[in-house]
């Protein structure tokens, strides 16, 4: 039995990051959001994106230590 490919119809992928504002590429310039959950919900409910991945990201700075963020990958 072959595994079903849930990603075969995905043609466009975007990455959201919890440390950055996101301006919806389909609604701009009207819709700038700062909260990652708002961004994810907006893309899913308004534009039918699918959540492909969500997880942690760590950025290392030379002398300043590390920062931890959440990254979400969505596709349509």
PQR file of N, CA, C, O and H, with PARSE charges and radii, in Angstrom:
ATOM      1  N   UNK A   1       0.837  -1.174   0.000 -0.4000 1.5000
ATOM      2  CA  UNK A   1       0.000   0.000   0.000 -0.0000 2.0000
ATOM      3  C   UNK A   1       0.889   1.247   0.000  0.5500 1.7000
ATOM      4  O   UNK A   1       1.804   1.364   0.815 -0.5500 1.4000
ATOM      5  N   UNK A   2       0.619   2.159  -0.903 -0.4000 1.5000
ATOM      6  CA  UNK A   2       1.398   3.377  -1.024 -0.0000 2.0000
ATOM      7  C   UNK A   2       0.873   4.459  -0.089  0.5500 1.7000
ATOM      8  O   UNK A   2      -0.336   4.590   0.103 -0.5500 1.4000
ATOM      9  H   UNK A   2      -0.125   2.064  -1.565  0.4000 1.0000
ATOM     10  N   UNK A   3       1.780   5.225   0.484 -0.4000 1.5000
ATOM     11  CA  UNK A   3       1.387   6.336   1.353 -0.0000 2.0000
ATOM     12  C   UNK A   3       0.806   7.456   0.506  0.5500 1.7000
ATOM     13  O   UNK A   3       1.281   7.725  -0.598 -0.5500 1.4000
ATOM     14  H   UNK A   3       2.762   5.118   0.328  0.4000 1.0000
ATOM     15  N   UNK A   4      -0.220   8.104   1.029 -0.4000 1.5000
ATOM     16  CA  UNK A   4      -0.842   9.223   0.318 -0.0000 2.0000
ATOM     17  C   UNK A   4       0.022  10.472   0.462  0.5500 1.7000
ATOM     18  O   UNK A   4       0.480  10.799   1.556 -0.5500 1.4000
ATOM     19  H   UNK A   4      -0.606   7.886   1.925  0.4000 1.0000
ATOM     20  N   UNK A   5       0.238  11.161  -0.649 -0.4000 1.5000
ATOM     21  CA  UNK A   5       1.030  12.392  -0.639 -0.0000 2.0000
ATOM     22  C   UNK A   5       0.096  13.572  -0.412  0.5500 1.7000
ATOM     23  O   UNK A   5      -0.626  13.985  -1.320 -0.5500 1.4000
ATOM     24  H   UNK A   5      -0.134  10.895  -1.539  0.4000 1.0000
ATOM     25  N   UNK A   6       0.112  14.113   0.803 -0.4000 1.5000
ATOM     26  CA  UNK A   6      -0.765  15.228   1.155 -0.0000 2.0000
ATOM     27  C   UNK A   6      -0.279  16.554   0.577  0.5500 1.7000
ATOM     28  O   UNK A   6      -0.993  17.555   0.633 -0.5500 1.4000
ATOM     29  H   UNK A   6       0.699  13.778   1.540  0.4000 1.0000
ATOM     30  N   UNK A   7       0.912  16.565   0.032 -0.4000 1.5000
ATOM     31  CA  UNK A   7       1.519  17.800  -0.453 -0.0000 2.0000
ATOM     32  C   UNK A   7       1.563  17.899  -1.971  0.5500 1.7000
ATOM     33  O   UNK A   7       2.094  18.878  -2.496 -0.5500 1.4000
ATOM     34  H   UNK A   7       1.493  15.752  -0.014  0.4000 1.0000
ATOM     35  N   UNK A   8       1.029  16.933  -2.690 -0.4000 1.5000
ATOM     36  CA  UNK A   8       1.173  16.891  -4.149 -0.0000 2.0000
ATOM     37  C   UNK A   8       0.549  18.089  -4.861  0.5500 1.7000
ATOM     38  O   UNK A   8       1.029  18.476  -5.926 -0.5500 1.4000
ATOM     39  H   UNK A   8       0.597  16.137  -2.264  0.4000 1.0000
ATOM     40  N   UNK A   9      -0.483  18.675  -4.316 -0.4000 1.5000
ATOM     41  CA  UNK A   9      -1.148  19.799  -4.977 -0.0000 2.0000
ATOM     42  C   UNK A   9      -0.639  21.164  -4.500  0.5500 1.7000
ATOM     43  O   UNK A   9      -1.121  22.191  -4.977 -0.5500 1.4000
ATOM     44  H   UNK A   9      -0.873  18.360  -3.451  0.4000 1.0000
ATOM     45  N   UNK A  10       0.303  21.199  -3.591 -0.4000 1.5000
ATOM     46  CA  UNK A  10       0.836  22.460  -3.081 -0.0000 2.0000
ATOM     47  C   UNK A  10       1.726  23.093  -4.153  0.5500 1.7000
ATOM     48  O   UNK A  10       2.685  22.478  -4.620 -0.5500 1.4000
ATOM     49  H   UNK A  10       0.695  20.364  -3.203  0.4000 1.0000
ATOM     50  N   UNK A  11       1.396  24.327  -4.535 -0.4000 1.5000
ATOM     51  CA  UNK A  11       2.138  25.028  -5.591 -0.0000 2.0000
ATOM     52  C   UNK A  11       2.880  26.245  -5.062  0.5500 1.7000
ATOM     53  O   UNK A  11       3.806  26.735  -5.709 -0.5500 1.4000
ATOM     54  H   UNK A  11       0.617  24.826  -4.156  0.4000 1.0000
ATOM     55  N   UNK A  12       2.482  26.741  -3.887 -0.4000 1.5000
ATOM     56  CA  UNK A  12       3.084  27.958  -3.339 -0.0000 2.0000
ATOM     57  C   UNK A  12       3.226  27.792  -1.835  0.5500 1.7000
ATOM     58  O   UNK A  12       2.264  27.441  -1.153 -0.5500 1.4000
ATOM     59  H   UNK A  12       1.730  26.343  -3.362  0.4000 1.0000
ATOM     60  N   UNK A  13       4.419  28.042  -1.320 -0.4000 1.5000
ATOM     61  CA  UNK A  13       4.713  27.852   0.104 -0.0000 2.0000
ATOM     62  C   UNK A  13       5.230  29.163   0.683  0.5500 1.7000
ATOM     63  O   UNK A  13       6.004  29.872   0.040 -0.5500 1.4000
ATOM     64  H   UNK A  13       5.201  28.327  -1.874  0.4000 1.0000
ATOM     65  N   UNK A  14       4.796  29.479   1.902 -0.4000 1.5000
ATOM     66  CA  UNK A  14       5.322  30.645   2.601 -0.0000 2.0000
ATOM     67  C   UNK A  14       5.751  30.239   4.008  0.5500 1.7000
ATOM     68  O   UNK A  14       5.279  29.245   4.560 -0.5500 1.4000
ATOM     69  H   UNK A  14       4.167  28.902   2.424  0.4000 1.0000
ATOM     70  N   UNK A  15       6.653  31.029   4.568 -0.4000 1.5000
ATOM     71  CA  UNK A  15       7.122  30.813   5.937 -0.0000 2.0000
ATOM     72  C   UNK A  15       6.760  32.029   6.770  0.5500 1.7000
ATOM     73  O   UNK A  15       7.057  33.164   6.396 -0.5500 1.4000
ATOM     74  H   UNK A  15       7.036  31.837   4.119  0.4000 1.0000
ATOM     75  N   UNK A  16       6.121  31.783   7.891 -0.4000 1.5000
ATOM     76  CA  UNK A  16       5.836  32.829   8.872 -0.0000 2.0000
ATOM     77  C   UNK A  16       6.754  32.611  10.060  0.5500 1.7000
ATOM     78  O   UNK A  16       7.132  31.482  10.373 -0.5500 1.4000
ATOM     79  H   UNK A  16       5.879  30.862   8.194  0.4000 1.0000
ATOM     80  N   UNK A  17       7.107  33.704  10.716 -0.4000 1.5000
ATOM     81  CA  UNK A  17       8.016  33.636  11.836 -0.0000 2.0000
ATOM     82  C   UNK A  17       7.434  34.480  12.967  0.5500 1.7000
ATOM     83  O   UNK A  17       6.918  35.571  12.725 -0.5500 1.4000
ATOM     84  H   UNK A  17       6.800  34.622  10.462  0.4000 1.0000
ATOM     85  N   UNK A  18       7.513  33.986  14.185 -0.4000 1.5000
ATOM     86  CA  UNK A  18       6.905  34.701  15.311 -0.0000 2.0000
ATOM     87  C   UNK A  18       7.603  36.005  15.664  0.5500 1.7000
ATOM     88  O   UNK A  18       7.072  36.779  16.461 -0.5500 1.4000
ATOM     89  H   UNK A  18       7.932  33.100  14.381  0.4000 1.0000
ATOM     90  N   UNK A  19       8.767  36.274  15.102 -0.4000 1.5000
ATOM     91  CA  UNK A  19       9.460  37.511  15.441 -0.0000 2.0000
ATOM     92  C   UNK A  19       9.288  38.601  14.386  0.5500 1.7000
ATOM     93  O   UNK A  19       9.920  39.653  14.493 -0.5500 1.4000
ATOM     94  H   UNK A  19       9.198  35.646  14.454  0.4000 1.0000
ATOM     95  N   UNK A  20       8.455  38.382  13.375 -0.4000 1.5000
ATOM     96  CA  UNK A  20       8.294  39.357  12.301 -0.0000 2.0000
ATOM     97  C   UNK A  20       6.821  39.626  12.021  0.5500 1.7000
ATOM     98  O   UNK A  20       5.967  38.753  12.172 -0.5500 1.4000
ATOM     99  H   UNK A  20       7.942  37.528  13.288  0.4000 1.0000
ATOM    100  N   UNK A  21       6.551  40.862  11.608 -0.4000 1.5000
ATOM    101  CA  UNK A  21       5.211  41.180  11.117 -0.0000 2.0000
ATOM    102  C   UNK A  21       5.044  40.515   9.759  0.5500 1.7000
ATOM    103  O   UNK A  21       6.017  40.300   9.037 -0.5500 1.4000
ATOM    104  H   UNK A  21       7.245  41.571  11.486  0.4000 1.0000
ATOM    105  N   UNK A  22       3.824  40.200   9.427 -0.4000 1.5000
ATOM    106  CA  UNK A  22       3.542  39.594   8.131 -0.0000 2.0000
ATOM    107  C   UNK A  22       2.482  40.414   7.421  0.5500 1.7000
ATOM    108  O   UNK A  22       1.442  40.733   7.997 -0.5500 1.4000
ATOM    109  H   UNK A  22       3.034  40.375  10.014  0.4000 1.0000
ATOM    110  N   UNK A  23       2.745  40.751   6.178 -0.4000 1.5000
ATOM    111  CA  UNK A  23       1.760  41.457   5.363 -0.0000 2.0000
ATOM    112  C   UNK A  23       1.246  40.454   4.340  0.5500 1.7000
ATOM    113  O   UNK A  23       2.004  39.979   3.494 -0.5500 1.4000
ATOM    114  H   UNK A  23       3.590  40.492   5.710  0.4000 1.0000
ATOM    115  N   UNK A  24      -0.029  40.136   4.417 -0.4000 1.5000
ATOM    116  CA  UNK A  24      -0.614  39.130   3.526 -0.0000 2.0000
ATOM    117  C   UNK A  24      -0.404  39.537   2.079  0.5500 1.7000
ATOM    118  O   UNK A  24      -0.799  40.628   1.667 -0.5500 1.4000
ATOM    119  H   UNK A  24      -0.644  40.521   5.104  0.4000 1.0000
ATOM    120  N   UNK A  25       0.213  38.664   1.320 -0.4000 1.5000
ATOM    121  CA  UNK A  25       0.494  38.962  -0.083 -0.0000 2.0000
ATOM    122  C   UNK A  25      -0.768  39.001  -0.940  0.5500 1.7000
ATOM    123  O   UNK A  25      -0.735  39.506  -2.062 -0.5500 1.4000
ATOM    124  H   UNK A  25       0.534  37.778   1.654  0.4000 1.0000
ATOM    125  N   UNK A  26      -1.858  38.483  -0.436 -0.4000 1.5000
ATOM    126  CA  UNK A  26      -3.119  38.508  -1.182 -0.0000 2.0000
ATOM    127  C   UNK A  26      -4.011  39.676  -0.782  0.5500 1.7000
ATOM    128  O   UNK A  26      -4.870  40.083  -1.565 -0.5500 1.4000
ATOM    129  H   UNK A  26      -1.884  38.072   0.475  0.4000 1.0000
ATOM    130  N   UNK A  27      -3.830  40.229   0.428 -0.4000 1.5000
ATOM    131  CA  UNK A  27      -4.657  41.324   0.921 -0.0000 2.0000
ATOM    132  C   UNK A  27      -3.923  42.660   0.942  0.5500 1.7000
ATOM    133  O   UNK A  27      -4.550  43.701   1.135 -0.5500 1.4000
ATOM    134  H   UNK A  27      -3.133  39.899   1.064  0.4000 1.0000
ATOM    135  N   UNK A  28      -2.642  42.649   0.751 -0.4000 1.5000
ATOM    136  CA  UNK A  28      -1.853  43.867   0.958 -0.0000 2.0000
ATOM    137  C   UNK A  28      -2.410  45.048   0.211  0.5500 1.7000
ATOM    138  O   UNK A  28      -3.008  44.823  -0.841 -0.5500 1.4000
ATOM    139  H   UNK A  28      -2.133  41.803   0.594  0.4000 1.0000
ATOM    140  N   UNK A  29      -2.282  46.250   0.633 -0.4000 1.5000
ATOM    141  CA  UNK A  29      -1.572  46.681   1.830 -0.0000 2.0000
ATOM    142  C   UNK A  29      -2.482  46.788   3.043  0.5500 1.7000
ATOM    143  O   UNK A  29      -2.125  47.431   4.029 -0.5500 1.4000
ATOM    144  H   UNK A  29      -1.796  46.433   1.487  0.4000 1.0000
ATOM    145  N   UNK A  30      -3.629  46.179   2.984 -0.4000 1.5000
ATOM    146  CA  UNK A  30      -4.644  46.387   4.012 -0.0000 2.0000
ATOM    147  C   UNK A  30      -4.446  45.560   5.271  0.5500 1.7000
ATOM    148  O   UNK A  30      -4.962  45.932   6.324 -0.5500 1.4000
ATOM    149  H   UNK A  30      -3.920  45.656   2.183  0.4000 1.0000
ATOM    150  N   UNK A  31      -3.732  44.474   5.203 -0.4000 1.5000
ATOM    151  CA  UNK A  31      -3.779  43.492   6.270 -0.0000 2.0000
ATOM    152  C   UNK A  31      -2.388  43.180   6.822  0.5500 1.7000
ATOM    153  O   UNK A  31      -1.753  42.221   6.382 -0.5500 1.4000
ATOM    154  H   UNK A  31      -3.312  44.172   4.347  0.4000 1.0000
ATOM    155  N   UNK A  32      -1.915  43.963   7.765 -0.4000 1.5000
ATOM    156  CA  UNK A  32      -0.636  43.691   8.415 -0.0000 2.0000
ATOM    157  C   UNK A  32      -0.929  43.147   9.804  0.5500 1.7000
ATOM    158  O   UNK A  32      -1.654  43.769  10.580 -0.5500 1.4000
ATOM    159  H   UNK A  32      -2.430  44.741   8.122  0.4000 1.0000
ATOM    160  N   UNK A  33      -0.370  41.996  10.115 -0.4000 1.5000
ATOM    161  CA  UNK A  33      -0.632  41.336  11.394 -0.0000 2.0000
ATOM    162  C   UNK A  33       0.678  41.078  12.110  0.5500 1.7000
ATOM    163  O   UNK A  33       1.707  40.831  11.481 -0.5500 1.4000
ATOM    164  H   UNK A  33       0.219  41.490   9.484  0.4000 1.0000
ATOM    165  N   UNK A  34       0.629  41.137  13.425 -0.4000 1.5000
ATOM    166  CA  UNK A  34       1.841  40.940  14.218 -0.0000 2.0000
ATOM    167  C   UNK A  34       1.871  39.604  14.940  0.5500 1.7000
ATOM    168  O   UNK A  34       2.947  39.116  15.284 -0.5500 1.4000
ATOM    169  H   UNK A  34      -0.207  41.337  13.936  0.4000 1.0000
ATOM    170  N   UNK A  35       0.739  39.018  15.173 -0.4000 1.5000
ATOM    171  CA  UNK A  35       0.658  37.794  15.961 -0.0000 2.0000
ATOM    172  C   UNK A  35       0.680  36.568  15.043  0.5500 1.7000
ATOM    173  O   UNK A  35      -0.088  36.497  14.083 -0.5500 1.4000
ATOM    174  H   UNK A  35      -0.136  39.415  14.893  0.4000 1.0000
ATOM    175  N   UNK A  36       1.547  35.616  15.332 -0.4000 1.5000
ATOM    176  CA  UNK A  36       1.688  34.436  14.481 -0.0000 2.0000
ATOM    177  C   UNK A  36       0.382  33.660  14.365  0.5500 1.7000
ATOM    178  O   UNK A  36       0.035  33.199  13.277 -0.5500 1.4000
ATOM    179  H   UNK A  36       2.171  35.673  16.111  0.4000 1.0000
ATOM    180  N   UNK A  37      -0.350  33.508  15.471 -0.4000 1.5000
ATOM    181  CA  UNK A  37      -1.602  32.753  15.395 -0.0000 2.0000
ATOM    182  C   UNK A  37      -2.634  33.466  14.525  0.5500 1.7000
ATOM    183  O   UNK A  37      -3.382  32.814  13.797 -0.5500 1.4000
ATOM    184  H   UNK A  37      -0.068  33.882  16.354  0.4000 1.0000
ATOM    185  N   UNK A  38      -2.682  34.796  14.592 -0.4000 1.5000
ATOM    186  CA  UNK A  38      -3.576  35.542  13.708 -0.0000 2.0000
ATOM    187  C   UNK A  38      -3.196  35.325  12.249  0.5500 1.7000
ATOM    188  O   UNK A  38      -4.064  35.143  11.395 -0.5500 1.4000
ATOM    189  H   UNK A  38      -2.074  35.325  15.184  0.4000 1.0000
ATOM    190  N   UNK A  39      -1.900  35.345  11.969 -0.4000 1.5000
ATOM    191  CA  UNK A  39      -1.437  35.137  10.601 -0.0000 2.0000
ATOM    192  C   UNK A  39      -1.827  33.760  10.076  0.5500 1.7000
ATOM    193  O   UNK A  39      -2.325  33.627   8.958 -0.5500 1.4000
ATOM    194  H   UNK A  39      -1.195  35.492  12.662  0.4000 1.0000
ATOM    195  N   UNK A  40      -1.596  32.751  10.886 -0.4000 1.5000
ATOM    196  CA  UNK A  40      -1.935  31.382  10.477 -0.0000 2.0000
ATOM    197  C   UNK A  40      -3.440  31.265  10.249  0.5500 1.7000
ATOM    198  O   UNK A  40      -3.875  30.761   9.213 -0.5500 1.4000
ATOM    199  H   UNK A  40      -1.191  32.859  11.794  0.4000 1.0000
ATOM    200  N   UNK A  41      -4.238  31.729  11.216 -0.4000 1.5000
ATOM    201  CA  UNK A  41      -5.694  31.645  11.072 -0.0000 2.0000
ATOM    202  C   UNK A  41      -6.188  32.421   9.864  0.5500 1.7000
ATOM    203  O   UNK A  41      -7.091  31.961   9.165 -0.5500 1.4000
ATOM    204  H   UNK A  41      -3.885  32.138  12.058  0.4000 1.0000
ATOM    205  N   UNK A  42      -5.614  33.589   9.604 -0.4000 1.5000
ATOM    206  CA  UNK A  42      -6.004  34.394   8.440 -0.0000 2.0000
ATOM    207  C   UNK A  42      -5.770  33.624   7.145  0.5500 1.7000
ATOM    208  O   UNK A  42      -6.655  33.545   6.294 -0.5500 1.4000
ATOM    209  H   UNK A  42      -4.880  33.963  10.172  0.4000 1.0000
ATOM    210  N   UNK A  43      -4.576  33.058   7.003 -0.4000 1.5000
ATOM    211  CA  UNK A  43      -4.258  32.355   5.761 -0.0000 2.0000
ATOM    212  C   UNK A  43      -5.114  31.099   5.565  0.5500 1.7000
ATOM    213  O   UNK A  43      -5.490  30.769   4.440 -0.5500 1.4000
ATOM    214  H   UNK A  43      -3.857  33.122   7.695  0.4000 1.0000
ATOM    215  N   UNK A  44      -5.413  30.413   6.647 -0.4000 1.5000
ATOM    216  CA  UNK A  44      -6.230  29.203   6.549 -0.0000 2.0000
ATOM    217  C   UNK A  44      -7.690  29.552   6.248  0.5500 1.7000
ATOM    218  O   UNK A  44      -8.298  28.951   5.362 -0.5500 1.4000
ATOM    219  H   UNK A  44      -5.108  30.681   7.561  0.4000 1.0000
ATOM    220  N   UNK A  45      -8.255  30.518   6.979 -0.4000 1.5000
ATOM    221  CA  UNK A  45      -9.685  30.803   6.829 -0.0000 2.0000
ATOM    222  C   UNK A  45     -10.012  31.678   5.623  0.5500 1.7000
ATOM    223  O   UNK A  45     -11.042  31.478   4.978 -0.5500 1.4000
ATOM    224  H   UNK A  45      -7.761  31.006   7.698  0.4000 1.0000
ATOM    225  N   UNK A  46      -9.155  32.638   5.311 -0.4000 1.5000
ATOM    226  CA  UNK A  46      -9.453  33.570   4.213 -0.0000 2.0000
ATOM    227  C   UNK A  46      -8.936  33.106   2.856  0.5500 1.7000
ATOM    228  O   UNK A  46      -9.512  33.449   1.823 -0.5500 1.4000
ATOM    229  H   UNK A  46      -8.319  32.800   5.835  0.4000 1.0000
ATOM    230  N   UNK A  47      -7.855  32.330   2.850 -0.4000 1.5000
ATOM    231  CA  UNK A  47      -7.204  32.006   1.581 -0.0000 2.0000
ATOM    232  C   UNK A  47      -6.995  30.509   1.353  0.5500 1.7000
ATOM    233  O   UNK A  47      -6.343  30.115   0.386 -0.5500 1.4000
ATOM    234  H   UNK A  47      -7.387  32.051   3.689  0.4000 1.0000
ATOM    235  N   UNK A  48      -7.543  29.677   2.235 -0.4000 1.5000
ATOM    236  CA  UNK A  48      -7.492  28.215   2.084 -0.0000 2.0000
ATOM    237  C   UNK A  48      -6.088  27.613   2.099  0.5500 1.7000
ATOM    238  O   UNK A  48      -5.859  26.557   1.510 -0.5500 1.4000
ATOM    239  H   UNK A  48      -8.073  29.997   3.020  0.4000 1.0000
ATOM    240  N   UNK A  49      -5.151  28.277   2.767 -0.4000 1.5000
ATOM    241  CA  UNK A  49      -3.824  27.677   2.922 -0.0000 2.0000
ATOM    242  C   UNK A  49      -3.932  26.471   3.839  0.5500 1.7000
ATOM    243  O   UNK A  49      -4.868  26.361   4.632 -0.5500 1.4000
ATOM    244  H   UNK A  49      -5.336  29.135   3.246  0.4000 1.0000
ATOM    245  N   UNK A  50      -2.967  25.569   3.725 -0.4000 1.5000
ATOM    246  CA  UNK A  50      -2.872  24.416   4.607 -0.0000 2.0000
ATOM    247  C   UNK A  50      -1.608  24.572   5.452  0.5500 1.7000
ATOM    248  O   UNK A  50      -0.562  24.981   4.950 -0.5500 1.4000
ATOM    249  H   UNK A  50      -2.207  25.658   3.082  0.4000 1.0000
ATOM    250  N   UNK A  51      -1.717  24.244   6.726 -0.4000 1.5000
ATOM    251  CA  UNK A  51      -0.565  24.272   7.613 -0.0000 2.0000
ATOM    252  C   UNK A  51       0.267  23.027   7.337  0.5500 1.7000
ATOM    253  O   UNK A  51      -0.196  21.907   7.554 -0.5500 1.4000
ATOM    254  H   UNK A  51      -2.567  23.911   7.134  0.4000 1.0000
ATOM    255  N   UNK A  52       1.487  23.218   6.864 -0.4000 1.5000
ATOM    256  CA  UNK A  52       2.358  22.108   6.505 -0.0000 2.0000
ATOM    257  C   UNK A  52       3.308  21.726   7.632  0.5500 1.7000
ATOM    258  O   UNK A  52       3.654  20.557   7.802 -0.5500 1.4000
ATOM    259  H   UNK A  52       1.863  24.128   6.688  0.4000 1.0000
ATOM    260  N   UNK A  53       3.723  22.730   8.398 -0.4000 1.5000
ATOM    261  CA  UNK A  53       4.677  22.472   9.483 -0.0000 2.0000
ATOM    262  C   UNK A  53       4.650  23.649  10.449  0.5500 1.7000
ATOM    263  O   UNK A  53       4.468  24.799  10.050 -0.5500 1.4000
ATOM    264  H   UNK A  53       3.442  23.679   8.260  0.4000 1.0000
ATOM    265  N   UNK A  54       4.835  23.339  11.718 -0.4000 1.5000
ATOM    266  CA  UNK A  54       5.049  24.385  12.721 -0.0000 2.0000
ATOM    267  C   UNK A  54       6.054  23.835  13.718  0.5500 1.7000
ATOM    268  O   UNK A  54       5.966  22.681  14.139 -0.5500 1.4000
ATOM    269  H   UNK A  54       4.984  22.405  12.042  0.4000 1.0000
ATOM    270  N   UNK A  55       7.016  24.682  14.091 -0.4000 1.5000
ATOM    271  CA  UNK A  55       8.034  24.206  15.003 -0.0000 2.0000
ATOM    272  C   UNK A  55       8.963  25.317  15.444  0.5500 1.7000
ATOM    273  O   UNK A  55       8.785  26.473  15.060 -0.5500 1.4000
ATOM    274  H   UNK A  55       7.087  25.619  13.749  0.4000 1.0000
ATOM    275  N   UNK A  56       9.962  24.968  16.255 -0.4000 1.5000
ATOM    276  CA  UNK A  56      10.874  25.968  16.797 -0.0000 2.0000
ATOM    277  C   UNK A  56      11.998  26.306  15.819  0.5500 1.7000
ATOM    278  O   UNK A  56      12.350  25.517  14.942 -0.5500 1.4000
ATOM    279  H   UNK A  56      10.106  24.029  16.567  0.4000 1.0000
ATOM    280  N   UNK A  57      12.540  27.490  16.000 -0.4000 1.5000
ATOM    281  CA  UNK A  57      13.733  27.911  15.264 -0.0000 2.0000
ATOM    282  C   UNK A  57      14.608  28.663  16.262  0.5500 1.7000
ATOM    283  O   UNK A  57      14.103  29.450  17.063 -0.5500 1.4000
ATOM    284  H   UNK A  57      12.254  28.131  16.712  0.4000 1.0000
ATOM    285  N   UNK A  58      15.895  28.428  16.218 -0.4000 1.5000
ATOM    286  CA  UNK A  58      16.840  29.129  17.072 -0.0000 2.0000
ATOM    287  C   UNK A  58      17.803  29.903  16.198  0.5500 1.7000
ATOM    288  O   UNK A  58      18.389  29.358  15.262 -0.5500 1.4000
ATOM    289  H   UNK A  58      16.305  27.788  15.567  0.4000 1.0000
ATOM    290  N   UNK A  59      17.962  31.181  16.511 -0.4000 1.5000
ATOM    291  CA  UNK A  59      18.928  32.013  15.804 -0.0000 2.0000
ATOM    292  C   UNK A  59      20.051  32.343  16.772  0.5500 1.7000
ATOM    293  O   UNK A  59      19.810  32.749  17.909 -0.5500 1.4000
ATOM    294  H   UNK A  59      17.486  31.624  17.271  0.4000 1.0000
ATOM    295  N   UNK A  60      21.258  32.168  16.315 -0.4000 1.5000
ATOM    296  CA  UNK A  60      22.422  32.427  17.151 -0.0000 2.0000
ATOM    297  C   UNK A  60      23.079  33.730  16.712  0.5500 1.7000
ATOM    298  O   UNK A  60      23.294  33.960  15.521 -0.5500 1.4000
ATOM    299  H   UNK A  60      21.454  31.838  15.392  0.4000 1.0000
ATOM    300  N   UNK A  61      23.392  34.572  17.679 -0.4000 1.5000
ATOM    301  CA  UNK A  61      24.132  35.800  17.414 -0.0000 2.0000
ATOM    302  C   UNK A  61      25.547  35.625  17.963  0.5500 1.7000
ATOM    303  O   UNK A  61      25.768  34.836  18.882 -0.5500 1.4000
ATOM    304  H   UNK A  61      23.217  34.385  18.645  0.4000 1.0000
ATOM    305  N   UNK A  62      26.472  36.338  17.417 -0.4000 1.5000
ATOM    306  CA  UNK A  62      27.866  36.182  17.833 -0.0000 2.0000
ATOM    307  C   UNK A  62      28.058  36.356  19.330  0.5500 1.7000
ATOM    308  O   UNK A  62      28.514  35.434  20.006 -0.5500 1.4000
ATOM    309  H   UNK A  62      26.292  36.979  16.670  0.4000 1.0000
ATOM    310  N   UNK A  63      27.720  37.517  19.853 -0.4000 1.5000
ATOM    311  CA  UNK A  63      27.970  37.799  21.263 -0.0000 2.0000
ATOM    312  C   UNK A  63      26.698  37.910  22.096  0.5500 1.7000
ATOM    313  O   UNK A  63      26.763  38.004  23.321 -0.5500 1.4000
ATOM    314  H   UNK A  63      27.350  38.267  19.304  0.4000 1.0000
ATOM    315  N   UNK A  64      25.562  37.898  21.444 -0.4000 1.5000
ATOM    316  CA  UNK A  64      24.305  38.194  22.133 -0.0000 2.0000
ATOM    317  C   UNK A  64      23.539  36.974  22.597  0.5500 1.7000
ATOM    318  O   UNK A  64      22.476  37.127  23.200 -0.5500 1.4000
ATOM    319  H   UNK A  64      25.510  37.821  20.448  0.4000 1.0000
ATOM    320  N   UNK A  65      24.012  35.803  22.353 -0.4000 1.5000
ATOM    321  CA  UNK A  65      23.286  34.609  22.761 -0.0000 2.0000
ATOM    322  C   UNK A  65      22.374  34.099  21.663  0.5500 1.7000
ATOM    323  O   UNK A  65      22.634  34.311  20.478 -0.5500 1.4000
ATOM    324  H   UNK A  65      24.875  35.679  21.863  0.4000 1.0000
ATOM    325  N   UNK A  66      21.320  33.437  22.054 -0.4000 1.5000
ATOM    326  CA  UNK A  66      20.390  32.822  21.113 -0.0000 2.0000
ATOM    327  C   UNK A  66      18.987  33.364  21.308  0.5500 1.7000
ATOM    328  O   UNK A  66      18.622  33.778  22.409 -0.5500 1.4000
ATOM    329  H   UNK A  66      21.109  33.265  23.017  0.4000 1.0000
ATOM    330  N   UNK A  67      18.208  33.362  20.252 -0.4000 1.5000
ATOM    331  CA  UNK A  67      16.794  33.706  20.299 -0.0000 2.0000
ATOM    332  C   UNK A  67      16.002  32.529  19.784  0.5500 1.7000
ATOM    333  O   UNK A  67      16.417  31.844  18.849 -0.5500 1.4000
ATOM    334  H   UNK A  67      18.504  33.026  19.358  0.4000 1.0000
ATOM    335  N   UNK A  68      14.862  32.299  20.400 -0.4000 1.5000
ATOM    336  CA  UNK A  68      14.004  31.192  20.005 -0.0000 2.0000
ATOM    337  C   UNK A  68      12.705  31.744  19.434  0.5500 1.7000
ATOM    338  O   UNK A  68      12.082  32.623  20.029 -0.5500 1.4000
ATOM    339  H   UNK A  68      14.525  32.855  21.159  0.4000 1.0000
ATOM    340  N   UNK A  69      12.305  31.231  18.292 -0.4000 1.5000
ATOM    341  CA  UNK A  69      11.108  31.665  17.599 -0.0000 2.0000
ATOM    342  C   UNK A  69      10.293  30.445  17.204  0.5500 1.7000
ATOM    343  O   UNK A  69      10.757  29.308  17.289 -0.5500 1.4000
ATOM    344  H   UNK A  69      12.812  30.518  17.809  0.4000 1.0000
ATOM    345  N   UNK A  70       9.077  30.707  16.774 -0.4000 1.5000
ATOM    346  CA  UNK A  70       8.245  29.671  16.180 -0.0000 2.0000
ATOM    347  C   UNK A  70       8.119  29.972  14.695  0.5500 1.7000
ATOM    348  O   UNK A  70       7.909  31.117  14.293 -0.5500 1.4000
ATOM    349  H   UNK A  70       8.700  31.630  16.705  0.4000 1.0000
ATOM    350  N   UNK A  71       8.251  28.933  13.892 -0.4000 1.5000
ATOM    351  CA  UNK A  71       8.140  29.057  12.444 -0.0000 2.0000
ATOM    352  C   UNK A  71       6.965  28.217  11.991  0.5500 1.7000
ATOM    353  O   UNK A  71       6.776  27.092  12.454 -0.5500 1.4000
ATOM    354  H   UNK A  71       8.422  28.003  14.218  0.4000 1.0000
ATOM    355  N   UNK A  72       6.175  28.771  11.082 -0.4000 1.5000
ATOM    356  CA  UNK A  72       5.057  28.034  10.487 -0.0000 2.0000
ATOM    357  C   UNK A  72       5.240  28.053   8.972  0.5500 1.7000
ATOM    358  O   UNK A  72       5.523  29.096   8.382 -0.5500 1.4000
ATOM    359  H   UNK A  72       6.329  29.685  10.706  0.4000 1.0000
ATOM    360  N   UNK A  73       5.077  26.898   8.360 -0.4000 1.5000
ATOM    361  CA  UNK A  73       5.141  26.779   6.907 -0.0000 2.0000
ATOM    362  C   UNK A  73       3.738  26.453   6.439  0.5500 1.7000
ATOM    363  O   UNK A  73       3.129  25.488   6.902 -0.5500 1.4000
ATOM    364  H   UNK A  73       4.847  26.051   8.839  0.4000 1.0000
ATOM    365  N   UNK A  74       3.219  27.267   5.508 -0.4000 1.5000
ATOM    366  CA  UNK A  74       1.885  27.058   4.954 -0.0000 2.0000
ATOM    367  C   UNK A  74       1.964  26.998   3.445  0.5500 1.7000
ATOM    368  O   UNK A  74       2.860  27.587   2.839 -0.5500 1.4000
ATOM    369  H   UNK A  74       3.714  28.051   5.131  0.4000 1.0000
ATOM    370  N   UNK A  75       1.038  26.297   2.843 -0.4000 1.5000
ATOM    371  CA  UNK A  75       1.049  26.173   1.390 -0.0000 2.0000
ATOM    372  C   UNK A  75      -0.355  26.148   0.829  0.5500 1.7000
ATOM    373  O   UNK A  75      -1.330  25.849   1.519 -0.5500 1.4000
ATOM    374  H   UNK A  75       0.310  25.819   3.335  0.4000 1.0000
ATOM    375  N   UNK A  76      -0.418  26.472  -0.447 -0.4000 1.5000
ATOM    376  CA  UNK A  76      -1.688  26.461  -1.167 -0.0000 2.0000
ATOM    377  C   UNK A  76      -1.471  25.843  -2.541  0.5500 1.7000
ATOM    378  O   UNK A  76      -2.414  25.732  -3.324 -0.5500 1.4000
ATOM    379  H   UNK A  76       0.373  26.714  -1.007  0.4000 1.0000
TER
END
